[in-house]
Protein backbone atom coordinates (compact mmCIF):
# COMPACT_ATOMS: atom_id res chain seq x y z
CA UNK A 1 0.00 0.00 0.00
CA UNK A 2 1.50 3.30 -1.06
CA UNK A 3 1.94 6.14 1.42
CA UNK A 4 -0.22 9.23 0.96
CA UNK A 5 1.47 12.21 -0.64
CA UNK A 6 2.18 14.69 2.16
CA UNK A 7 4.08 17.19 -0.01
CA UNK A 8 2.45 20.64 0.26
CA UNK A 9 0.58 21.93 -2.76
CA UNK A 10 2.70 24.47 -4.68
CA UNK A 11 1.67 28.10 -4.32
CA UNK A 12 -0.28 29.64 -7.22
CA UNK A 13 2.11 31.20 -9.69
CA UNK A 14 0.18 34.47 -9.52
CA UNK A 15 0.78 34.73 -5.76
CA UNK A 16 4.50 33.97 -6.17
CA UNK A 17 5.01 36.49 -8.99
CA UNK A 18 2.92 39.21 -7.33
CA UNK A 19 4.00 38.97 -3.67
CA UNK A 20 7.16 36.89 -3.39
CA UNK A 21 9.36 37.39 -6.45
CA UNK A 22 9.84 41.19 -6.22
CA UNK A 23 10.78 40.77 -2.54
CA UNK A 24 13.16 37.90 -3.35
CA UNK A 25 14.84 39.96 -6.09
CA UNK A 26 15.29 42.82 -3.63
CA UNK A 27 16.89 40.53 -1.03
CA UNK A 28 19.22 38.88 -3.54
CA UNK A 29 20.27 41.87 -5.64
CA UNK A 30 20.12 44.83 -3.27
CA UNK A 31 20.53 43.32 0.20
CA UNK A 32 22.75 40.51 -1.11
CA UNK A 33 21.23 37.92 1.21
CA UNK A 34 22.47 34.36 0.90
CA UNK A 35 20.58 31.62 -0.91
CA UNK A 36 20.14 29.94 2.48
CA UNK A 37 18.33 32.98 3.91
CA UNK A 38 16.17 33.31 0.80
CA UNK A 39 15.19 29.66 1.11
CA UNK A 40 14.15 30.13 4.74
CA UNK A 41 12.20 33.31 3.97
CA UNK A 42 10.46 31.57 1.08
CA UNK A 43 9.44 28.74 3.41
CA UNK A 44 8.08 31.29 5.90
CA UNK A 45 6.10 33.01 3.12
CA UNK A 46 4.62 29.75 1.85
CA UNK A 47 3.72 28.63 5.36
CA UNK A 48 2.03 31.96 6.09
CA UNK A 49 0.12 31.96 2.81
CA UNK A 50 -1.22 28.43 3.39
CA UNK A 51 -2.34 29.40 6.89
CA UNK A 52 -4.19 32.43 5.48
CA UNK A 53 -5.92 30.23 2.90
CA UNK A 54 -6.88 27.59 5.49
CA UNK A 55 -8.34 30.20 7.84
CA UNK A 56 -10.18 32.06 5.07
CA UNK A 57 -8.15 35.24 5.59
CA UNK A 58 -6.40 35.36 2.22
CA UNK A 59 -9.46 36.71 0.41
CA UNK A 60 -9.01 40.00 2.28
CA UNK A 61 -5.33 40.28 1.42
CA UNK A 62 -2.39 41.26 3.62
CA UNK A 63 -3.72 44.75 4.18
CA UNK A 64 -6.73 43.60 6.19
CA UNK A 65 -4.65 41.64 8.70
CA UNK A 66 -4.43 43.00 12.21
CA UNK A 67 -2.77 42.22 15.53
CA UNK A 68 -5.40 39.63 16.46
CA UNK A 69 -4.86 37.57 13.31
CA UNK A 70 -1.09 37.79 13.73
CA UNK A 71 -1.30 36.58 17.33
CA UNK A 72 -3.44 33.66 16.17
CA UNK A 73 -0.84 32.80 13.53
CA UNK A 74 2.02 32.88 16.05
CA UNK A 75 0.10 30.70 18.53
CA UNK A 76 -0.73 28.13 15.84
CA UNK A 77 2.81 28.15 14.41
CA UNK A 78 4.26 27.30 17.83
CA UNK A 79 2.67 23.85 17.54
CA UNK A 80 4.71 23.11 14.42
CA UNK A 81 7.99 24.92 14.94
CA UNK A 82 10.56 25.41 17.64
CA UNK A 83 10.96 28.88 19.10
CA UNK A 84 14.08 29.75 17.14
CA UNK A 85 12.55 28.67 13.82
CA UNK A 86 9.42 30.67 14.65
CA UNK A 87 11.52 33.77 15.35
CA UNK A 88 13.30 33.33 12.02
CA UNK A 89 10.02 32.89 10.15
CA UNK A 90 8.45 35.96 11.74
CA UNK A 91 11.61 37.96 10.97
CA UNK A 92 11.26 37.01 7.32
CA UNK A 93 7.57 37.89 7.26
CA UNK A 94 8.19 41.24 8.94
CA UNK A 95 10.77 42.03 6.26
CA UNK A 96 8.31 41.00 3.53
CA UNK A 97 5.49 43.16 4.87
CA UNK A 98 7.86 46.09 5.48
CA UNK A 99 8.99 45.79 1.86
CA UNK A 100 5.42 46.11 0.56
CA UNK A 101 4.59 48.84 3.10
CA UNK A 102 7.41 51.01 1.71
CA UNK A 103 6.11 50.42 -1.81
CA UNK A 104 2.63 51.59 -0.92
CA UNK A 105 0.79 48.28 -1.21
CA UNK A 106 0.13 48.06 2.54
CA UNK A 107 -1.10 50.64 5.03
CA UNK A 108 0.63 49.04 8.00
CA UNK A 109 2.79 46.13 9.04
CA UNK A 110 0.54 43.94 11.20
CA UNK A 111 3.49 41.99 12.65
CA UNK A 112 5.04 45.03 14.34
CA UNK A 113 4.81 44.65 18.11
CA UNK A 114 3.46 41.09 18.06
CA UNK A 115 5.02 39.26 21.03
CA UNK A 116 6.95 36.06 20.42
CA UNK A 117 7.89 33.34 22.89
CA UNK A 118 11.24 34.01 24.54
CA UNK A 119 14.22 32.20 23.11
CA UNK A 120 16.05 29.82 25.38
CA UNK A 121 19.63 30.92 25.94
CA UNK A 122 21.85 28.30 24.35
CA UNK A 123 25.59 28.46 24.70
CA UNK A 124 27.43 27.53 21.50
CA UNK A 125 28.92 24.06 21.47
CA UNK A 126 32.66 23.93 20.96
CA UNK A 127 35.60 21.56 21.14
CA UNK A 128 38.32 21.90 23.73
CA UNK A 129 41.86 22.52 22.55
CA UNK A 130 42.73 18.90 23.24
CA UNK A 131 39.71 17.68 21.27
CA UNK A 132 40.67 19.96 18.37
CA UNK A 133 44.16 18.43 18.32
CA UNK A 134 42.66 14.94 18.11
CA UNK A 135 40.31 15.98 15.34
CA UNK A 136 43.01 17.65 13.25
CA UNK A 137 45.26 14.58 13.49
CA UNK A 138 42.60 12.43 11.81
CA UNK A 139 43.71 12.78 8.16
CA UNK A 140 47.32 11.97 9.05
CA UNK A 141 46.22 8.87 10.97
CA UNK A 142 44.21 7.58 8.02
CA UNK A 143 47.06 8.33 5.62
CA UNK A 144 49.56 6.43 7.75
CA UNK A 145 47.39 3.30 7.83
CA UNK A 146 46.70 3.61 4.08
CA UNK A 147 42.95 4.23 4.53
CA UNK A 148 43.04 7.30 2.27
CA UNK A 149 45.37 8.70 -0.38
CA UNK A 150 47.68 11.67 0.09
CA UNK A 151 45.48 14.11 -1.87
CA UNK A 152 42.44 13.36 0.31
CA UNK A 153 44.42 13.46 3.54
CA UNK A 154 45.95 16.87 2.86
CA UNK A 155 42.72 18.27 1.38
CA UNK A 156 40.72 17.17 4.43
CA UNK A 157 43.32 18.58 6.78
CA UNK A 158 43.29 21.83 4.80
CA UNK A 159 39.50 22.05 5.20
CA UNK A 160 39.64 21.68 8.98
CA UNK A 161 42.71 23.85 9.45
CA UNK A 162 41.08 26.72 7.53
CA UNK A 163 37.78 26.37 9.40
CA UNK A 164 39.55 26.42 12.74
CA UNK A 165 42.64 28.52 11.94
CA UNK A 166 40.66 31.25 10.17
CA UNK A 167 37.31 30.97 11.94
CA UNK A 168 35.61 30.66 8.57
CA UNK A 169 32.00 29.83 7.87
CA UNK A 170 31.69 26.75 5.67
CA UNK A 171 30.27 28.87 2.82
CA UNK A 172 33.29 31.17 3.09
CA UNK A 173 35.64 28.19 3.07
CA UNK A 174 34.32 26.65 -0.15
CA UNK A 175 34.13 30.06 -1.83
CA UNK A 176 37.73 31.10 -1.22
CA UNK A 177 40.03 31.36 -4.25
CA UNK A 178 43.82 31.53 -4.48
CA UNK A 179 43.64 35.22 -5.35
CA UNK A 180 42.12 35.90 -1.93
CA UNK A 181 45.09 34.51 0.04
CA UNK A 182 48.30 36.45 0.60
CA UNK A 183 50.72 33.60 1.23
CA UNK A 184 53.44 36.02 2.38
CA UNK A 185 51.41 37.60 5.17
CA UNK A 186 49.18 34.60 5.87
CA UNK A 187 46.00 36.68 5.57
CA UNK A 188 42.92 35.86 3.48
CA UNK A 189 40.26 38.21 2.11
CA UNK A 190 36.95 36.52 2.89
CA UNK A 191 33.53 37.36 1.50
CA UNK A 192 31.10 36.95 4.40
CA UNK A 193 27.41 37.48 4.98
CA UNK A 194 25.80 40.31 3.07
CA UNK A 195 28.75 40.32 0.63
CA UNK A 196 30.88 42.01 3.29
CA UNK A 197 34.59 41.46 2.93
CA UNK A 198 36.94 41.02 5.89
CA UNK A 199 40.55 40.06 6.49
CA UNK A 200 41.23 36.76 8.26
CA UNK A 201 44.66 35.73 9.56
CA UNK A 202 44.89 31.99 8.84
CA UNK A 203 47.55 31.05 11.35
CA UNK A 204 50.97 29.51 10.84
CA UNK A 205 49.79 25.88 10.65
CA UNK A 206 46.84 26.51 8.31
CA UNK A 207 49.07 28.55 6.01
CA UNK A 208 51.69 25.79 5.91
CA UNK A 209 49.05 23.19 5.01
CA UNK A 210 47.58 25.49 2.34
CA UNK A 211 51.04 26.05 0.86
CA UNK A 212 51.82 22.33 0.73
CA UNK A 213 48.45 21.51 -0.84
CA UNK A 214 48.89 24.27 -3.43
CA UNK A 215 52.43 23.20 -4.35
CA UNK A 216 51.88 19.42 -4.42
CA UNK A 217 48.25 18.75 -5.30
CA UNK A 218 46.57 21.72 -7.01
CA UNK A 219 46.43 21.84 -10.80
CA UNK A 220 45.14 25.40 -11.02
CA UNK A 221 46.43 28.16 -8.73
CA UNK A 222 45.40 31.24 -10.72
CA UNK A 223 43.55 33.98 -8.77
CA UNK A 224 40.08 32.59 -9.61
CA UNK A 225 40.91 28.93 -8.90
CA UNK A 226 39.24 27.44 -5.80
CA UNK A 227 41.52 26.52 -2.90
CA UNK A 228 39.40 23.67 -1.54
CA UNK A 229 38.68 21.13 -4.27
CA UNK A 230 37.35 17.67 -5.02
CA UNK A 231 39.43 14.81 -6.44
CA UNK A 232 38.27 16.04 -9.86
CA UNK A 233 39.72 19.47 -9.05
CA UNK A 234 36.37 21.21 -8.95
CA UNK A 235 35.16 23.42 -6.09
CA UNK A 236 34.27 21.35 -3.02
CA UNK A 237 30.52 21.45 -2.19
CA UNK A 238 29.34 22.43 1.29
CA UNK A 239 27.71 19.04 1.74
CA UNK A 240 31.01 17.24 1.20
CA UNK A 241 32.65 19.39 3.89
CA UNK A 242 29.92 18.34 6.30
CA UNK A 243 30.36 14.66 5.47
CA UNK A 244 34.15 14.61 5.71
CA UNK A 245 34.01 16.32 9.10
CA UNK A 246 31.67 13.62 10.43
CA UNK A 247 34.24 11.01 9.42
CA UNK A 248 36.96 12.63 11.51
CA UNK A 249 34.68 13.32 14.45
CA UNK A 250 33.94 9.60 14.68
CA UNK A 251 37.64 8.81 14.31
CA UNK A 252 38.45 11.20 17.18
CA UNK A 253 35.66 9.72 19.33
CA UNK A 254 33.73 13.01 19.28
CA UNK A 255 29.98 13.57 18.74
CA UNK A 256 29.38 12.99 15.02
CA UNK A 257 26.45 15.43 14.95
CA UNK A 258 28.78 18.42 15.40
CA UNK A 259 28.80 20.68 12.33
CA UNK A 260 31.61 22.61 10.61
CA UNK A 261 30.28 25.74 12.32
CA UNK A 262 31.34 24.28 15.67
CA UNK A 263 34.96 24.70 14.57
CA UNK A 264 34.22 28.41 14.21
CA UNK A 265 32.73 28.39 17.71
CA UNK A 266 35.88 26.68 18.96
CA UNK A 267 38.05 29.29 17.23
CA UNK A 268 36.25 32.16 18.96
CA UNK A 269 36.15 30.48 22.36
CA UNK A 270 39.83 29.58 22.32
CA UNK A 271 40.78 33.13 21.34
CA UNK A 272 38.81 34.59 24.24
CA UNK A 273 40.11 31.99 26.66
CA UNK A 274 43.62 33.09 25.72
CA UNK A 275 42.81 36.74 26.45
CA UNK A 276 41.90 38.11 23.01
CA UNK A 277 39.93 41.36 23.01
CA UNK A 278 36.21 40.92 22.38
CA UNK A 279 36.15 43.66 19.73
CA UNK A 280 39.00 41.97 17.88
CA UNK A 281 37.18 38.63 17.90
CA UNK A 282 34.05 40.41 16.61
CA UNK A 283 36.07 41.78 13.69
CA UNK A 284 37.72 38.44 12.96
CA UNK A 285 34.35 36.65 12.91
CA UNK A 286 32.70 39.33 10.78
CA UNK A 287 29.89 39.95 13.27
CA UNK A 288 27.98 43.18 12.72
CA UNK A 289 26.72 43.34 16.31
CA UNK A 290 28.99 42.95 19.32
CA UNK A 291 26.13 41.16 21.11
CA UNK A 292 26.50 38.29 18.63
CA UNK A 293 30.11 37.81 19.71
CA UNK A 294 29.39 38.27 23.43
CA UNK A 295 27.79 34.83 23.68
CA UNK A 296 31.31 33.40 23.58
CA UNK A 297 32.21 35.31 26.72
CA UNK A 298 29.60 33.23 28.58
CA UNK A 299 31.43 30.12 27.44
CA UNK A 300 34.74 31.55 28.60
CA UNK A 301 33.34 32.56 32.00
CA UNK A 302 31.79 29.11 32.43
CA UNK A 303 35.18 27.57 31.66
CA UNK A 304 36.91 29.86 34.19
CA UNK A 305 34.38 28.92 36.85
CA UNK A 306 34.96 25.24 36.12
CA UNK A 307 38.72 25.64 36.48
CA UNK A 308 38.27 27.65 39.68
CA UNK A 309 35.96 25.04 41.18
CA UNK A 310 38.50 22.29 40.48
CA UNK A 311 41.60 24.20 41.50
CA UNK A 312 40.90 26.62 44.36
CA UNK A 313 41.01 25.19 47.88
CA UNK A 314 38.04 27.30 48.98
CA UNK A 315 35.93 26.88 45.86
C-alpha positions, 0 to 999 in steps of 0.5 A: 500500500503506497503512502499518501502524498504529504508534499504541500501543494505548490503556491499559485504562480500568480501569488508567487510572482505578485508577492514573493518574487519582487521581494526575493529579487530585492533581497538577492540583488540589493541586500545581497542575502544568501541563498540559504536565507532566501530559502528560509524566507520563502518557506516562511512566506509559503507557510504563512500563505497556506495558513491564510488560505486555510483560515479564510483570511487570504481573500481580504489580502495582507492589508486587512490583517491586524494584531489579532490575526497575527497573534493567532498565527504565532500561537498556531505556528508554535505547535509546528515549529521550535521557538528559534525557527518561529523567530526566524520565520516571523523575521522574514515575514516582517521584512516581507510586509515592510517591503510592501509597506514602503512600496505603498501596497500596505497601510501598515505592518501587522506583525510590528509589536506582536510578542513572540515566545522568549528564546532559550539561551543556548551556549554555543557548542565547541571543542576543547583545545585537546579535542581539536588536536585529536580531530586535526590529526585524523587525516594523518592517521588515516594516511599512515594506515593507508585508509586514504590517499595523500590528496584526500588526507591533505585536502581534508586537513586543509578544510579543517585547518582553515575552518579552525585557523581562520574561523571561517563559515563553511560557505566562506571556506568553499568560496575562497580562491587563491587570489584571496590569500596572501601567502606572504602575510598569511591573511585571506580576504573573505567574503562573508554574509551580506557580501561584506569582505573582511581580512582573516589571519589563517595562522601559521599551521593553516598557512603551511598546510595550504602552501603544501596543498597548493604546491603538491596537489593543485592543478590550477592556482590562478587567482580565480581557482578554488583553494578547496577542491574535489578529487576532480579538481572542482570546487568542493561542495558544502555538503562534502565538507559536512560529510568529511568532518563527520568522518573525523569526528567519529575517528576522534571519538567526538559527537558525530552530529557536530557541524563545521560551524562548531569549529568556528565556535571553537576558534572564537572560544579559544581566542577569548580563553587566551585573552583576546579582546572581544572587539577583535574577535568580533572583527575576525568573525565578521559579526555586525553586532557585538552582542553576537560575539558576546555569547562566547564570553559566557562560554569563557566565563563558564570555563573559568568557573569550572577551572576555579571550582576544580583548583581553588582550595576554597571553591 
